[in-house]
Amino acid sequence: MATPIRYQIRCEKDGASVKASYDLQVPVGGAALIASFTLVVDGKELIDQTHWIPGQVRYNGTQFTELDHPDKDVTVAFSISSNEGWNAADSDILRGDRRFDDVSFPNS
């Protein structure tokens, strides 16, 4: 069985601004590595794939984006995979009828 990657992903909406924070890590001392990670808010990829380096044991940070239409619902989606064949993906909605809203994807 493939070793799962532990992750905490949170996106917070304040009007048109969205703050996305993430922390991914593999268990210490194991053979698992983070093979890929994407985080999309309203169709915009927030993880710069030109600077993403596959094979990391930990990846964390914060990204910001502005919504084109903050009064409309927007989808937040992520995908993570390991070198051992483990995968995780999910999505949720930041609601346009709320000035402040958030979504979280924890597995630890």
N, C-alpha and C positions, 0 to 999 in steps of 0.2 A: 504494500500500500504506500502511496506517495505521501511524503511529509507535507502537512499543510503550512502555508505561510500565514503568520499572524498579521492582522491588519486592523487599523482604525482609520476610517475615512469620514470626514464631516464637511458638509457644505452649508454655509450660513448666508442667507439672503438679507440684505438691508436695502430696500428700495431696488435700485438697478444694480447695486454692487453685490457680488458674491465672493466670499472668501472660502477657499477649499483647502483643508489641511489633511495630511495623510501621513501615516507611519506604517511601514511594512517591514517585517523582519522574519527571518527563518530561525528555527531553533539552533541554539549554540552547539557547535561540535558536530552537527549533522552534515550530510552531503548535499542537502537542498540549497538551491540558489534561486533568486528571483529572475525569471526568464523574460517576462514582459509585464507592463503595467500601463493601462490607459485610464484616463478620467475625463469624461466628456460632460460639459454643462451646456445645455441649449445648442447642441451641435458643434461646440468648440472644444477641441482637444486641449486640455490644460497641461499635460505632460509633454514637454518639448522632446520629441523623439530624436532630434539631432544630438541632444546631450544625454539621452538615456543610454546607459551602458548595461546590457544584459549580464547576468552573473553576479549581481550584488547580493550581499547577505542582509543589508538594511538600506531602506530608501525612505526618506521623510522630507517634508517641506510644506510650504504654503504657497498657493497660487491665487491670483485675483482675476476676476473677469467682470465685465459690464454686460448686463442683459440689454438686448436691443428693444425688447418689449416687456418691461418689468410687470406690467399688468396682466400678462398671460402666463399660464402654467408652462413650466419648462422641465424637461427631463434631465436628470442627473444619472449617469451610468458609469460603471467601472468594470474593468476586466483585469485579472491577475493570473499569471501562470508561473509554474516552477519548471526547473530542468528535469524533474522527476515525473512530469505528466499531471501534476495537480493543477486544477483550474478553479477559479471562482469568478462570478459575474453577477451583477444585480443592477437594478435601477429603481428610481423613486422620482417623485415630483416635488418641485418647489412651486408652491401655489401663488398664482398671480394676484389673487384677491387679498393677499396678506403682504403688508410691507415687510414684516419680519417673518422668516420661516427658515427651517433647517431640515436637513436629512442626514442620517448617520448610517454607516455600514460597519459595525464592529464584529469581529469573530473571536476576540480574545477577552 
